[in-house]
Amino acid sequence: MTQHQHDPYVGYRELTLRGMILGALITVVFTASNVYLGLKVGLTFASSIPAAVISMALLKFAKGSNILENNMVQTQASAAGTLSTIIFVLPGLLMAGYWNGFPFWQTTLLCMAGGILGVIFTIPLRYAMVVKSDLPYPEGVAAAEILKVGSGEHEDGKQTGGSGIAEIATGGLLAGIVSFCTNGLRIAADSASYWFKSGAAVFQLPMGFSLALLGAGYLVGLTGGLAILLGIFIAWGGAVPYFSAHLPQPENLDMVGFAMQLWKEKVRFIGAGTIGIAAIWTLITLMKPMAEGMRLSFKAFKGGSEASAERVEQDLSPKAMILWTLGMMLILALTFWQFVADAHISGGLAWLLVIVCTLLASLIGFLVAAACGYMAGLVGSSSSPISGIGIISIIAISLVLLLIGDSGGMFADEANRKFMLALALFCGSSVISVASISNDNLQDLKTGYLVKATPWRQQIALIIGCVVGALVISPVLELLYQAYGFTGAMPREGMDAAQALAAPQATLMTTIATGIFSHNLQWNYIFTGIAIGVALIIVDIVLKKSTASRMSLPVLAVGMGIYLPPSVNMPIVIGAILAAFLKHTVAKRSDNSEGRLKNADRIGTLFAAGLIVGESLIGVILAFIIAFSVTNGGSDAPLALALDNWDTAAKWLGLAFFIAGMMIFAKRVLKAGK
């Protein structure tokens, strides 16, 4: 009775059939978008905010829809923004020459089991990291604001809710048209660079024209953007010029080819070392809050019914969590068994490999769940270091499997060495699934906490999202592979290598695992990156402790600046600088009026999300068109306009599109701040 008196949402329907169906449809679309974007540039977008807006736009026509039902839809659909990060490792199995496609059930069960474990592992952390924590959870708070606006809980609800949908639609249309001209018609370039030499040292001033990445930069913010810029400077203002000045240029390579080869074979390993040490440091800083979270959670479990009397405090029961965990570990074990059996390995060694991989996936997954959940709370899901966590996981798993292979005398046979490499990547993929969903779960639970949702229902919604997302990933990966191919893995001869999806993280993970199993990993470059990372961590600590400054230096973002292609990084940096400029301008014009600042920030966030979704969806649509063309004996660029001597004009047109996109973006944000 008391509970009903204090609960304004009694009688509200939360987990509804129509909501689950809508959430599943959004999950399918956003998973496909994210898989494409991640394979192309190594980044994925957080889908909670766009999902919340779409849900409100559609469910407002349904009888009895409410804020809690909309929250469940965005919770379920948000799995798409994160489970798709499996592509940071899994395509490596094709690059290593082990798979020639994506087996449906193996891929699906691996993603589903890892994702659901990610949900379960973060539930004990909810009380400490969401309820009793001052972590900002930027995307979780933004999603809650949008849900409140859409439900009319704010005075400006109707106006801002409507304009929010318009911003996503406008941003999506703008980025979609530009992407179609760039990647479909091929009349505009997606990047341009100015190369020059000083002595023998090669330098590059890079630029990329992706509006999706401009939007991503807007969401990352100035601190992250400047950290990425520092990474670009370390790579292209320091490392590549140093190596090019001290190593002879091969006769068969021009200046650009030589510099890119040095970056791929040497400098990216420096970036990997920086990301790795930054992720380890994150884990160390989390040990205390993680232990406190576990202590509080088990204390609440022991409290039984009294501790969970209030609806807004009810998590899945300890019994349900244990059963889910054991069930998913069993599915992982069966998936690993099938993978091992396919390699015709049997007997005691097969059982040992299955048990070791299952335990590694679960144990490393549990540790990274806390790290990723904390990082999501600190900087948001989009900026969280999933790839850095993946590098640590791949190194740890590879070293354990190398030990087993050496002691069992397996590596006398080259086929066995290839199998162990593939098994390390397959096992690492399951850890990425755990990490990505735990990264997302606490963000969603923060949204739920702010809108007074029931935690256990959100946890069920996220589990449903994991199942739906897992079912989509294999077909989408297969489609994109057949349409574009991956760098280092082409399904057919004669395909345009320039259009291959870079899959940068998968390439890096495969290179690292291959180096470990071949005993020729270039540890010296990784150690150089670690040394840079340690120095930057010290700088970050000093900056944070300085009373005169509230600045910080996200070391993971610096690492990203070193190992992602500069044409990918530069639009992110420009987006981050644009965000800071617009926020400063709005604050100056509106005399720091909180309402105007909030409205401008909300419009900017939604427009940025629209840019990301628009470009990603066009990428997926083009993949369907290319796949249809290729399977019917046509070109892998069926829509391209063959224009003679158009290269220079295409670069200028790409730049013009990018500047026009920035101006439209800026105009809409400034208008919202008036």
C-alpha positions in Angstrom: 0.0 0.0 0.0 2.8 2.4 1.0 4.6 1.5 -2.2 1.6 2.5 -4.3 1.2 5.8 -2.5 4.8 6.8 -3.4 4.9 5.3 -6.9 3.3 7.6 -9.6 3.7 4.9 -12.2 1.5 2.2 -10.7 -0.6 0.7 -13.5 1.8 1.8 -16.2 2.6 -1.0 -18.7 6.4 -1.4 -19.2 7.4 -4.6 -21.0 4.7 -4.9 -23.7 4.5 -7.2 -26.7 4.2 -4.2 -29.1 7.2 -2.5 -27.4 9.2 -5.7 -27.8 8.3 -6.0 -31.5 9.2 -2.3 -32.1 12.4 -2.7 -30.1 13.3 -5.8 -32.2 12.7 -3.9 -35.5 14.8 -1.0 -34.4 17.5 -3.4 -33.1 17.7 -5.1 -36.6 18.1 -1.7 -38.4 20.6 -0.3 -35.9 22.6 -3.5 -35.7 23.0 -3.5 -39.4 24.0 0.2 -39.4 26.6 -0.3 -36.6 28.1 -3.4 -38.2 28.7 -1.4 -41.4 30.1 1.7 -39.6 32.3 -0.4 -37.4 33.8 -2.4 -40.3 34.4 0.8 -42.4 36.0 3.0 -39.8 36.3 1.1 -36.5 33.6 3.1 -34.6 30.0 2.3 -33.6 27.3 4.7 -32.4 25.2 4.5 -29.2 21.6 3.8 -30.3 19.7 4.6 -27.1 18.8 8.2 -28.0 17.7 7.6 -31.6 15.7 4.5 -30.4 14.0 6.6 -27.7 12.9 9.2 -30.2 11.7 6.7 -32.8 9.8 4.8 -30.1 8.0 8.0 -28.9 7.2 9.0 -32.4 5.5 5.7 -33.2 4.0 4.7 -29.9 2.3 8.0 -29.4 -0.3 6.7 -31.8 -0.9 3.6 -29.7 -3.4 3.6 -26.8 -1.9 3.7 -23.3 1.7 4.3 -24.3 3.9 5.9 -21.6 7.4 6.9 -20.6 8.2 3.5 -19.1 7.2 1.6 -22.2 9.3 3.9 -24.4 12.2 3.4 -22.0 11.9 -0.4 -22.5 12.0 0.0 -26.3 15.2 2.1 -26.1 16.8 -0.3 -23.6 16.2 -3.3 -25.9 17.3 -1.4 -29.0 20.5 -0.1 -27.4 21.9 -3.6 -27.5 22.3 -2.9 -31.3 24.8 -0.1 -30.5 27.0 -2.3 -28.5 26.7 -6.0 -29.4 27.8 -5.1 -33.0 31.3 -4.5 -31.6 31.8 -8.2 -32.1 33.1 -7.1 -35.5 36.2 -5.7 -33.7 37.5 -9.3 -33.6 35.4 -11.8 -35.5 36.3 -10.8 -39.2 39.9 -11.7 -38.2 38.9 -15.4 -38.7 38.5 -14.6 -42.4 41.7 -12.4 -42.5 43.6 -15.3 -41.0 42.3 -17.5 -43.8 40.5 -19.9 -41.4 36.9 -19.1 -42.3 35.5 -18.2 -45.7 32.2 -16.9 -44.4 30.3 -16.4 -41.1 28.7 -19.7 -39.9 25.2 -18.7 -38.7 24.8 -20.7 -35.5 28.4 -20.4 -34.2 28.3 -16.6 -34.7 24.8 -16.2 -33.3 25.3 -18.3 -30.2 28.7 -16.7 -29.4 27.2 -13.2 -29.6 24.1 -14.1 -27.6 25.9 -15.9 -24.8 28.5 -13.2 -24.4 25.9 -10.4 -24.6 23.7 -12.0 -21.9 26.7 -12.6 -19.6 27.5 -8.9 -20.0 24.0 -8.1 -18.8 24.2 -10.4 -15.8 27.8 -9.4 -14.8 26.8 -5.7 -14.4 23.6 -6.2 -12.4 25.6 -6.5 -9.0 27.2 -3.1 -9.9 24.0 -1.2 -10.4 23.5 -0.1 -6.8 27.1 1.2 -6.4 27.7 2.6 -9.9 24.2 4.0 -10.7 22.2 4.7 -7.5 25.0 5.7 -5.2 27.5 7.1 -7.7 28.2 10.6 -9.1 29.4 9.3 -12.5 27.9 11.5 -15.2 26.5 8.8 -17.6 26.2 11.4 -20.4 24.1 9.2 -22.9 22.0 7.7 -20.1 21.1 11.1 -18.8 20.4 12.5 -22.3 18.1 9.5 -23.1 16.2 10.2 -19.8 15.8 13.8 -20.7 14.4 13.0 -24.2 12.0 10.4 -22.7 10.8 13.0 -20.1 10.3 15.6 -22.9 8.5 13.2 -25.1 6.1 12.3 -22.3 5.4 15.9 -21.5 7.1 15.9 -18.1 8.9 19.2 -19.1 7.0 22.3 -19.9 8.6 22.5 -23.3 7.9 18.9 -23.9 5.8 19.0 -27.0 7.9 21.6 -28.8 11.3 20.1 -28.1 10.1 16.5 -28.6 8.8 17.3 -32.0 11.9 19.2 -33.0 14.0 16.3 -31.8 12.5 14.0 -34.3 13.0 16.6 -37.0 16.7 17.0 -36.1 17.3 13.2 -36.4 15.4 13.1 -39.7 17.2 16.2 -41.1 20.7 15.0 -40.0 19.9 11.5 -41.4 18.8 12.9 -44.8 21.8 15.2 -45.1 24.4 12.6 -44.3 22.5 10.0 -46.4 22.6 12.2 -49.5 26.3 13.0 -49.1 27.1 9.3 -48.4 25.1 8.3 -51.5 27.1 10.8 -53.6 30.4 9.6 -52.1 30.0 5.8 -51.8 27.2 5.2 -54.4 27.6 7.6 -57.3 31.4 8.1 -56.5 31.2 11.7 -57.6 32.7 13.0 -54.3 35.7 11.9 -52.4 35.5 10.7 -48.8 39.0 12.0 -47.8 42.0 14.0 -49.1 45.5 14.5 -47.8 48.5 16.8 -48.4 51.8 14.9 -48.4 55.2 16.5 -48.3 58.8 15.7 -47.4 61.3 17.4 -45.2 64.6 15.8 -46.1 63.8 12.1 -46.2 61.0 12.4 -43.6 57.5 12.0 -44.9 54.6 14.1 -43.4 50.9 14.0 -44.0 48.2 16.7 -43.4 45.1 14.5 -43.5 41.4 15.3 -43.9 38.2 13.2 -44.0 34.8 14.3 -45.2 32.5 11.9 -43.3 29.4 13.6 -41.8 28.8 10.6 -39.6 32.2 11.0 -38.0 31.6 14.8 -37.6 28.5 13.8 -35.6 30.6 11.3 -33.6 33.1 14.0 -32.8 30.3 16.3 -31.6 29.3 13.6 -29.1 32.8 12.8 -28.0 33.5 16.3 -26.9 36.5 18.6 -26.9 38.7 16.7 -24.4 38.4 13.5 -26.3 38.8 15.3 -29.7 42.0 17.1 -28.6 43.4 13.8 -27.2 42.8 12.1 -30.6 44.5 15.1 -32.3 47.5 14.5 -30.0 47.5 10.9 -31.2 47.5 12.0 -34.9 50.4 14.3 -34.2 52.4 11.5 -32.4 51.8 9.2 -35.4 52.1 11.6 -38.4 54.2 14.4 -36.9 56.6 12.1 -35.0 56.6 8.4 -35.6 56.1 8.1 -39.4 58.5 11.0 -40.2 61.1 9.4 -37.9 60.9 5.9 -39.5 60.8 7.3 -43.0 63.9 9.4 -42.3 65.9 6.4 -40.9 64.7 3.5 -43.2 65.4 3.2 -46.9 62.3 3.7 -49.2 61.7 0.6 -51.4 62.0 1.2 -55.1 58.5 -0.3 -55.8 56.8 2.1 -53.4 56.1 5.9 -53.8 56.2 8.3 -50.9 52.6 7.8 -49.9 52.8 4.0 -50.2 56.0 3.9 -48.1 54.5 6.1 -45.3 51.3 4.1 -45.2 53.3 0.8 -45.0 55.4 2.2 -42.1 52.2 3.3 -40.3 50.5 -0.1 -40.7 53.5 -2.3 -39.9 55.1 -0.2 -37.1 53.2 2.8 -35.8 49.9 1.0 -35.3 51.6 -1.3 -32.8 52.7 1.7 -30.9 49.0 2.7 -30.8 48.1 -0.8 -29.6 50.6 -0.6 -26.7 49.2 2.8 -25.7 45.6 1.6 -25.8 46.5 -1.6 -23.9 48.3 0.1 -21.0 45.4 2.7 -20.8 42.9 -0.1 -20.5 44.9 -1.9 -17.8 45.1 1.4 -15.9 41.4 1.8 -16.1 41.0 -1.7 -14.6 43.3 -0.9 -11.7 41.5 2.4 -10.9 38.2 0.4 -10.9 39.2 -2.3 -8.4 38.0 -0.3 -5.3 34.6 0.8 -6.7 34.1 -2.7 -8.1 34.8 -4.4 -4.8 32.5 -1.9 -3.0 29.7 -2.5 -5.6 30.0 -6.3 -5.0 29.8 -5.9 -1.2 26.7 -3.6 -1.4 25.0 -5.9 -3.9 25.5 -9.1 -1.9 24.4 -7.2 1.2 21.2 -6.3 -0.6 20.7 -9.9 -1.7 21.0 -11.1 1.9 18.3 -8.5 2.9 15.8 -10.5 0.8 12.3 -9.1 0.4 12.9 -6.0 2.5 15.8 -4.9 0.3 13.7 -5.3 -2.8 10.4 -4.1 -1.6 10.3 -1.0 -3.8 9.6 -1.6 -7.5 12.5 0.7 -8.6 15.0 -1.3 -6.6 14.1 -4.8 -7.9 16.9 -6.5 -9.9 16.8 -10.0 -11.3 17.0 -12.4 -8.3 20.4 -14.0 -7.4 18.9 -17.4 -8.3 17.9 -16.1 -11.8 21.4 -14.5 -12.3 23.1 -17.8 -11.3 20.9 -19.8 -13.7 21.4 -17.3 -16.6 25.2 -17.4 -16.0 25.5 -21.2 -15.9 23.2 -21.4 -19.0 25.2 -19.0 -21.0 28.5 -20.6 -20.0 27.1 -24.0 -21.2 26.1 -22.4 -24.5 29.6 -20.9 -24.8 31.1 -24.3 -24.0 29.0 -26.0 -26.7 30.0 -23.3 -29.2 33.7 -23.8 -28.4 33.2 -27.6 -28.7 31.7 -27.3 -32.2 34.6 -24.9 -33.2 37.2 -27.4 -31.9 35.4 -30.4 -33.4 35.4 -28.7 -36.9 39.2 -28.8 -36.7 39.1 -32.6 -36.1 40.7 -32.3 -32.7 39.4 -34.8 -30.2 40.1 -36.5 -26.9 41.6 -34.9 -23.8 43.1 -31.9 -25.7 39.7 -31.0 -27.2 38.1 -31.0 -23.7 41.0 -29.0 -22.3 40.7 -26.3 -25.0 36.9 -26.1 -24.5 37.1 -25.8 -20.7 40.0 -23.3 -20.8 38.2 -21.1 -23.4 35.0 -21.1 -21.5 36.7 -20.1 -18.3 38.8 -17.5 -20.0 35.8 -15.9 -21.7 33.8 -15.9 -18.4 36.6 -14.7 -16.1 38.1 -12.0 -18.4 34.5 -11.0 -19.3 33.7 -10.5 -15.7 36.7 -8.3 -15.1 36.2 -6.2 -18.2 32.5 -5.8 -17.4 33.3 -3.7 -14.4 35.9 -1.7 -16.4 33.6 -1.0 -19.3 30.6 -0.2 -17.1 32.7 2.4 -15.2 34.1 3.9 -18.4 30.6 4.2 -19.9 29.5 6.1 -16.8 32.5 8.3 -17.0 32.7 9.2 -20.7 29.6 7.5 -22.3 29.2 4.3 -24.3 30.4 5.9 -27.6 33.8 6.9 -26.2 34.4 3.8 -24.1 37.5 1.8 -24.9 36.1 -1.5 -26.1 38.9 -2.0 -28.7 41.5 -1.5 -26.0 39.9 -4.1 -23.8 39.8 -6.4 -26.8 43.6 -6.0 -27.3 44.3 -7.1 -23.7 41.9 -10.0 -24.0 43.4 -11.2 -27.3 47.0 -11.0 -25.9 46.0 -12.9 -22.7 44.0 -15.6 -24.5 46.7 -16.0 -27.2 49.4 -16.4 -24.5 47.4 -19.1 -22.6 46.6 -21.0 -25.8 50.3 -20.7 -26.9 51.3 -22.3 -23.6 48.9 -25.2 -24.1 49.9 -25.6 -27.8 53.6 -25.6 -27.0 53.3 -28.1 -24.1 51.1 -30.4 -26.2 53.5 -30.3 -29.2 50.7 -29.0 -31.5 52.7 -26.4 -33.4 54.8 -28.9 -35.3 51.8 -28.9 -37.7 51.1 -25.5 -39.4 47.4 -26.4 -39.7 47.2 -26.7 -35.9 49.0 -23.3 -35.4 46.4 -21.7 -37.7 43.6 -23.4 -35.7 44.9 -22.1 -32.4 45.2 -18.6 -33.8 41.5 -18.8 -35.0 40.4 -20.2 -31.6 42.1 -17.3 -29.8 40.2 -14.8 -32.1 36.9 -16.8 -31.6 37.3 -16.8 -27.8 38.3 -13.1 -27.9 35.1 -12.3 -29.8 33.0 -13.7 -26.9 34.9 -11.4 -24.4 34.1 -8.4 -26.7 30.4 -9.4 -26.5 30.5 -9.4 -22.7 32.4 -6.1 -22.6 30.2 -4.3 -25.1 26.9 -5.1 -23.4 28.2 -4.4 -19.9 29.4 -1.1 -21.3 25.8 -0.4 -22.4 23.8 -2.0 -19.5 24.7 0.5 -16.8 24.0 3.4 -19.1 20.5 2.0 -19.7 20.0 1.4 -16.0 20.9 5.0 -15.3 18.2 6.1 -17.8 15.8 3.8 -16.1 16.8 5.0 -12.6 16.0 8.6 -13.7 12.6 7.8 -15.2 11.7 5.4 -12.4 11.7 2.2 -14.4 11.7 -1.3 -12.9 15.4 -2.6 -13.1 14.6 -6.3 -13.6 12.2 -5.5 -16.5 15.0 -3.5 -18.1 17.4 -6.4 -17.7 15.0 -8.7 -19.4 14.5 -6.2 -22.2 18.3 -6.0 -22.7 18.5 -9.8 -22.8 15.8 -9.8 -25.6 17.9 -7.2 -27.4 21.0 -9.4 -27.2 19.0 -12.3 -28.7 17.6 -10.2 -31.6 20.9 -8.5 -32.2 22.8 -11.8 -32.3 20.4 -13.2 -34.9 21.1 -10.3 -37.2 24.9 -10.0 -37.0 25.8 -13.1 -39.0 23.6 -12.4 -42.1 24.7 -8.7 -42.1 28.4 -9.6 -41.8 28.0 -12.2 -44.6 26.2 -9.6 -46.8 28.9 -6.9 -46.3 31.7 -9.4 -46.8 30.2 -10.6 -50.2 29.5 -7.0 -51.3 32.8 -5.2 -50.2 35.2 -7.8 -48.8 37.6 -7.0 -46.0 41.1 -5.6 -46.1 43.2 -8.8 -46.5 40.2 -11.1 -47.1 38.3 -10.9 -50.5 35.5 -13.4 -51.4 36.2 -13.2 -55.1 39.1 -12.4 -57.5 39.1 -9.0 -59.2 37.2 -7.1 -56.5 38.0 -3.4 -56.0 40.5 -3.5 -53.0 40.0 0.2 -52.5 36.3 -0.4 -51.6 37.2 -3.2 -49.1 36.0 -2.5 -45.5 39.0 -1.7 -43.4 37.8 -3.5 -40.2 40.7 -1.7 -38.4 40.3 -3.4 -35.0 39.9 -6.9 -36.5 43.0 -6.3 -38.6 45.0 -5.2 -35.5 43.7 -8.1 -33.3 44.6 -10.6 -36.0 48.1 -9.1 -36.5 48.7 -9.3 -32.7 47.5 -12.9 -32.4 49.4 -13.9 -35.5 52.6 -12.3 -34.1 52.2 -14.2 -30.7 51.7 -17.6 -32.3 54.5 -17.0 -34.8 56.8 -15.8 -32.0 57.6 -12.7 -34.1 55.2 -10.1 -32.6 57.0 -6.8 -32.7 57.0 -6.3 -29.0 59.5 -3.3 -29.2 56.8 -1.1 -30.9 54.2 -2.3 -28.4 56.5 -1.5 -25.5 57.2 1.9 -27.0 53.4 2.5 -27.0 53.2 1.3 -23.4 56.0 3.8 -22.4 54.1 6.6 -24.2 50.9 5.5 -22.4 52.6 5.5 -19.0 53.9 9.0 -19.6 50.4 10.2 -20.7 48.8 8.6 -17.7 51.2 10.6 -15.4 50.2 13.8 -17.3 46.5 12.9 -16.9 47.0 12.3 -13.1 48.8 15.7 -12.7 46.1 17.5 -14.7 43.3 16.0 -12.7 45.0 16.9 -9.4 45.8 20.4 -10.4 43.5 22.8 -8.5 43.8 25.5 -11.1 42.6 23.1 -13.9 39.7 20.7 -14.5 41.4 19.3 -17.6 42.1 15.7 -18.3 43.9 13.7 -21.0 42.0 10.5 -22.0 44.9 8.2 -22.9 42.7 5.7 -24.7 41.7 8.5 -27.1 45.3 9.3 -27.8 45.9 5.7 -28.6 42.9 5.8 -31.0 44.5 8.8 -32.7 47.7 6.8 -33.3 46.2 3.6 -34.7 43.1 4.6 -36.6 43.5 6.0 -40.1 43.9 9.8 -39.9 41.1 10.4 -42.5 38.8 8.8 -39.9 40.2 10.7 -36.9 40.2 14.2 -38.4 36.4 14.6 -38.8 36.0 13.5 -35.2 38.5 16.2 -34.1 36.7 18.8 -36.1 33.3 17.7 -34.7 34.6 18.0 -31.2 36.0 21.5 -31.8 32.7 22.5 -33.5 30.8 21.3 -30.4 33.0 23.4 -28.1 32.6 26.5 -30.4 28.8 26.2 -30.6 28.4 25.6 -26.9 30.6 28.7 -26.2 28.7 30.8 -28.7 25.3 29.8 -27.4 26.4 30.5 -23.8 27.7 33.9 -24.8 24.5 34.9 -26.7 22.0 33.6 -24.2 23.8 35.0 -21.1 24.2 31.4 -19.8 20.4 30.8 -19.8 20.2 27.2 -18.6 17.1 26.4 -20.7 18.6 27.7 -23.9 21.9 25.9 -23.3 20.1 22.6 -22.6 17.9 23.0 -25.7 20.9 23.8 -28.0 22.8 20.8 -26.5 19.8 18.5 -27.0 19.3 19.6 -30.6 23.0 19.2 -31.3 23.0 15.7 -29.8 20.0 14.6 -31.9 21.3 16.1 -35.1 24.7 14.4 -34.6 22.9 11.1 -34.0 20.9 11.7 -37.2 24.2 12.2 -39.2 25.5 8.9 -37.9 22.4 6.9 -38.5 21.9 8.4 -42.0 25.3 7.6 -43.3 25.3 4.1 -41.8 21.9 3.2 -43.2 23.0 4.3 -46.7 26.0 2.1 -46.3 23.8 -0.9 -45.6 21.4 -0.1 -48.5 24.4 0.2 -50.9 25.7 -3.2 -49.6 22.3 -4.8 -50.6 22.6 -3.2 -54.0 26.2 -4.2 -54.5 25.5 -7.8 -53.3 22.6 -8.1 -55.7 24.7 -6.7 -58.6 27.7 -9.0 -57.9 25.7 -12.2 -57.4 24.1 -11.5 -60.9 27.5 -11.0 -62.5 27.5 -7.2 -62.4 29.9 -4.6 -61.1 30.8 -4.1 -57.4 30.1 -0.3 -58.0 26.8 -0.6 -59.9 25.8 3.0 -59.3 29.1 4.7 -59.9 29.2 7.4 -62.5 32.4 6.9 -64.6 33.6 10.5 -65.0 37.0 11.0 -66.7 39.7 13.1 -64.9 37.4 13.7 -62.0 39.7 12.8 -59.1 40.7 16.4 -58.1 37.1 17.7 -58.6 35.8 14.8 -56.4 38.1 15.9 -53.6 36.9 19.6 -53.8 33.3 18.4 -54.0 33.8 16.2 -50.9 35.2 19.2 -49.0 32.3 21.4 -50.2 29.8 18.8 -48.9 31.6 18.6 -45.6 31.7 22.3 -45.1 28.0 22.7 -46.1 27.1 19.9 -43.6 29.0 21.7 -40.8 27.3 25.0 -41.6 23.8 23.5 -41.5 24.7 21.7 -38.3 25.9 24.9 -36.7 22.9 26.9 -37.9 20.4 24.5 -36.3 22.2 24.4 -33.0 22.6 28.2 -32.8 18.9 28.6 -33.7 17.9 26.2 -30.9 20.0 28.4 -28.5 18.2 31.6 -29.3 
